Amino acid sequence: MFKRLLLSSAFCMSATGAAFAADFDLNKADQASLDGIKGIGPSLSKTILEERKKGDFKDWSDFEKRVKGIKEKKAAKLSEAGLRINGQPVSGGSTAPASKPVKKDDTRKS
């Protein structure tokens, strides 16, 4: 009996985890789906849907250009939260945060 209870609990937890890790395609998602993505509220989802009426988003760059308030950093966060455009997450190209330059040791004589 205990094994069945443990097994069913594990199954429920894994199913719940999979539901939260779902990807949403921006060109297919409805307002409720967009509102469920961390970082998108009712106002932004409405703006996205209005802009999408003019035509599907081609890629992340197109999305950033057409939707006010979406820049590289916000696009990266939305991608991490499961948002996809044509099945693709943000590419590592222009939207990836720049790394800090490595400083050389400053050896000064006193």
Rosetta constraint file for C-alpha pairs under 8 A:
AtomPair CA 1 CA 5 HARMONIC 6.37 0.50
AtomPair CA 2 CA 6 HARMONIC 6.10 0.50
AtomPair CA 3 CA 7 HARMONIC 5.98 0.50
AtomPair CA 4 CA 8 HARMONIC 6.04 0.50
AtomPair CA 5 CA 9 HARMONIC 6.10 0.50
AtomPair CA 6 CA 10 HARMONIC 6.19 0.50
AtomPair CA 7 CA 11 HARMONIC 6.21 0.50
AtomPair CA 8 CA 12 HARMONIC 6.20 0.50
AtomPair CA 9 CA 13 HARMONIC 6.26 0.50
AtomPair CA 10 CA 14 HARMONIC 6.21 0.50
AtomPair CA 11 CA 15 HARMONIC 6.14 0.50
AtomPair CA 12 CA 16 HARMONIC 6.12 0.50
AtomPair CA 13 CA 17 HARMONIC 6.16 0.50
AtomPair CA 14 CA 18 HARMONIC 6.21 0.50
AtomPair CA 15 CA 19 HARMONIC 6.34 0.50
AtomPair CA 16 CA 20 HARMONIC 6.56 0.50
AtomPair CA 17 CA 21 HARMONIC 6.38 0.50
AtomPair CA 18 CA 22 HARMONIC 6.41 0.50
AtomPair CA 21 CA 81 HARMONIC 7.87 0.50
AtomPair CA 21 CA 82 HARMONIC 6.73 0.50
AtomPair CA 22 CA 82 HARMONIC 6.27 0.50
AtomPair CA 23 CA 82 HARMONIC 4.42 0.50
AtomPair CA 23 CA 83 HARMONIC 5.75 0.50
AtomPair CA 23 CA 84 HARMONIC 6.53 0.50
AtomPair CA 24 CA 28 HARMONIC 7.67 0.50
AtomPair CA 24 CA 29 HARMONIC 6.21 0.50
AtomPair CA 24 CA 33 HARMONIC 7.38 0.50
AtomPair CA 24 CA 34 HARMONIC 7.83 0.50
AtomPair CA 24 CA 82 HARMONIC 6.05 0.50
AtomPair CA 24 CA 83 HARMONIC 4.96 0.50
AtomPair CA 24 CA 84 HARMONIC 5.75 0.50
AtomPair CA 25 CA 29 HARMONIC 5.87 0.50
AtomPair CA 25 CA 83 HARMONIC 6.04 0.50
AtomPair CA 25 CA 84 HARMONIC 4.62 0.50
AtomPair CA 25 CA 85 HARMONIC 5.36 0.50
AtomPair CA 25 CA 86 HARMONIC 6.28 0.50
AtomPair CA 25 CA 87 HARMONIC 6.11 0.50
AtomPair CA 26 CA 34 HARMONIC 7.90 0.50
AtomPair CA 26 CA 57 HARMONIC 7.72 0.50
AtomPair CA 26 CA 83 HARMONIC 6.47 0.50
AtomPair CA 26 CA 84 HARMONIC 5.87 0.50
AtomPair CA 26 CA 85 HARMONIC 5.32 0.50
AtomPair CA 26 CA 86 HARMONIC 7.52 0.50
AtomPair CA 27 CA 52 HARMONIC 7.13 0.50
AtomPair CA 27 CA 56 HARMONIC 5.71 0.50
AtomPair CA 27 CA 57 HARMONIC 6.51 0.50
AtomPair CA 27 CA 85 HARMONIC 6.62 0.50
AtomPair CA 27 CA 86 HARMONIC 7.09 0.50
AtomPair CA 29 CA 33 HARMONIC 5.73 0.50
AtomPair CA 29 CA 34 HARMONIC 6.33 0.50
AtomPair CA 30 CA 34 HARMONIC 6.32 0.50
AtomPair CA 30 CA 49 HARMONIC 7.96 0.50
AtomPair CA 31 CA 35 HARMONIC 6.02 0.50
AtomPair CA 31 CA 42 HARMONIC 7.75 0.50
AtomPair CA 31 CA 45 HARMONIC 5.96 0.50
AtomPair CA 31 CA 46 HARMONIC 7.06 0.50
AtomPair CA 31 CA 49 HARMONIC 7.41 0.50
AtomPair CA 32 CA 36 HARMONIC 6.33 0.50
AtomPair CA 33 CA 37 HARMONIC 6.90 0.50
AtomPair CA 34 CA 40 HARMONIC 6.40 0.50
AtomPair CA 34 CA 41 HARMONIC 7.71 0.50
AtomPair CA 34 CA 45 HARMONIC 5.80 0.50
AtomPair CA 35 CA 40 HARMONIC 5.52 0.50
AtomPair CA 35 CA 41 HARMONIC 5.19 0.50
AtomPair CA 35 CA 42 HARMONIC 5.93 0.50
AtomPair CA 35 CA 45 HARMONIC 6.29 0.50
AtomPair CA 36 CA 40 HARMONIC 7.31 0.50
AtomPair CA 36 CA 41 HARMONIC 7.97 0.50
AtomPair CA 37 CA 78 HARMONIC 7.47 0.50
AtomPair CA 37 CA 81 HARMONIC 6.37 0.50
AtomPair CA 37 CA 82 HARMONIC 7.33 0.50
AtomPair CA 37 CA 83 HARMONIC 7.46 0.50
AtomPair CA 38 CA 78 HARMONIC 7.13 0.50
AtomPair CA 38 CA 81 HARMONIC 6.15 0.50
AtomPair CA 39 CA 77 HARMONIC 7.60 0.50
AtomPair CA 39 CA 78 HARMONIC 6.54 0.50
AtomPair CA 40 CA 44 HARMONIC 5.79 0.50
AtomPair CA 40 CA 45 HARMONIC 6.22 0.50
AtomPair CA 40 CA 78 HARMONIC 7.99 0.50
AtomPair CA 41 CA 45 HARMONIC 6.08 0.50
AtomPair CA 42 CA 46 HARMONIC 6.11 0.50
AtomPair CA 43 CA 47 HARMONIC 6.34 0.50
AtomPair CA 44 CA 48 HARMONIC 6.11 0.50
AtomPair CA 45 CA 49 HARMONIC 6.16 0.50
AtomPair CA 46 CA 50 HARMONIC 6.13 0.50
AtomPair CA 47 CA 51 HARMONIC 6.19 0.50
AtomPair CA 47 CA 67 HARMONIC 7.03 0.50
AtomPair CA 48 CA 52 HARMONIC 6.05 0.50
AtomPair CA 48 CA 67 HARMONIC 6.48 0.50
AtomPair CA 49 CA 53 HARMONIC 6.34 0.50
AtomPair CA 50 CA 54 HARMONIC 7.38 0.50
AtomPair CA 51 CA 55 HARMONIC 7.30 0.50
AtomPair CA 51 CA 66 HARMONIC 7.01 0.50
AtomPair CA 51 CA 67 HARMONIC 7.04 0.50
AtomPair CA 52 CA 56 HARMONIC 5.33 0.50
AtomPair CA 52 CA 57 HARMONIC 6.76 0.50
AtomPair CA 57 CA 62 HARMONIC 6.00 0.50
AtomPair CA 57 CA 63 HARMONIC 5.82 0.50
AtomPair CA 57 CA 85 HARMONIC 7.05 0.50
AtomPair CA 58 CA 62 HARMONIC 5.90 0.50
AtomPair CA 58 CA 63 HARMONIC 7.53 0.50
AtomPair CA 58 CA 85 HARMONIC 7.42 0.50
AtomPair CA 58 CA 86 HARMONIC 7.49 0.50
AtomPair CA 59 CA 63 HARMONIC 6.37 0.50
AtomPair CA 59 CA 85 HARMONIC 5.89 0.50
AtomPair CA 59 CA 86 HARMONIC 7.20 0.50
AtomPair CA 60 CA 64 HARMONIC 6.16 0.50
AtomPair CA 60 CA 75 HARMONIC 7.43 0.50
AtomPair CA 60 CA 85 HARMONIC 6.64 0.50
AtomPair CA 60 CA 90 HARMONIC 6.36 0.50
AtomPair CA 61 CA 65 HARMONIC 6.26 0.50
AtomPair CA 62 CA 66 HARMONIC 6.15 0.50
AtomPair CA 63 CA 67 HARMONIC 5.97 0.50
AtomPair CA 63 CA 70 HARMONIC 7.58 0.50
AtomPair CA 64 CA 68 HARMONIC 7.50 0.50
AtomPair CA 64 CA 69 HARMONIC 8.00 0.50
AtomPair CA 64 CA 70 HARMONIC 5.09 0.50
AtomPair CA 64 CA 71 HARMONIC 5.56 0.50
AtomPair CA 64 CA 72 HARMONIC 7.32 0.50
AtomPair CA 64 CA 75 HARMONIC 7.31 0.50
AtomPair CA 65 CA 70 HARMONIC 7.75 0.50
AtomPair CA 70 CA 74 HARMONIC 5.69 0.50
AtomPair CA 70 CA 75 HARMONIC 6.20 0.50
AtomPair CA 71 CA 75 HARMONIC 6.02 0.50
AtomPair CA 72 CA 76 HARMONIC 6.17 0.50
AtomPair CA 72 CA 94 HARMONIC 7.58 0.50
AtomPair CA 72 CA 95 HARMONIC 4.79 0.50
AtomPair CA 72 CA 96 HARMONIC 7.63 0.50
AtomPair CA 73 CA 77 HARMONIC 6.41 0.50
AtomPair CA 73 CA 95 HARMONIC 6.84 0.50
AtomPair CA 73 CA 97 HARMONIC 7.66 0.50
AtomPair CA 74 CA 78 HARMONIC 6.20 0.50
AtomPair CA 75 CA 79 HARMONIC 6.10 0.50
AtomPair CA 75 CA 90 HARMONIC 7.13 0.50
AtomPair CA 75 CA 95 HARMONIC 7.50 0.50
AtomPair CA 76 CA 80 HARMONIC 6.21 0.50
AtomPair CA 76 CA 90 HARMONIC 6.14 0.50
AtomPair CA 76 CA 95 HARMONIC 6.54 0.50
AtomPair CA 76 CA 96 HARMONIC 7.38 0.50
AtomPair CA 77 CA 81 HARMONIC 6.25 0.50
AtomPair CA 78 CA 82 HARMONIC 6.54 0.50
AtomPair CA 78 CA 83 HARMONIC 5.56 0.50
AtomPair CA 79 CA 83 HARMONIC 4.69 0.50
AtomPair CA 79 CA 84 HARMONIC 6.22 0.50
AtomPair CA 79 CA 89 HARMONIC 5.45 0.50
AtomPair CA 79 CA 90 HARMONIC 5.92 0.50
AtomPair CA 80 CA 89 HARMONIC 7.85 0.50
AtomPair CA 82 CA 89 HARMONIC 7.90 0.50
AtomPair CA 83 CA 89 HARMONIC 7.00 0.50
AtomPair CA 84 CA 88 HARMONIC 5.13 0.50
AtomPair CA 84 CA 89 HARMONIC 5.05 0.50
AtomPair CA 84 CA 90 HARMONIC 7.65 0.50
AtomPair CA 85 CA 89 HARMONIC 6.73 0.50
AtomPair CA 90 CA 95 HARMONIC 6.89 0.50
AtomPair CA 91 CA 95 HARMONIC 6.92 0.50
AtomPair CA 91 CA 96 HARMONIC 7.58 0.50
AtomPair CA 92 CA 96 HARMONIC 5.17 0.50
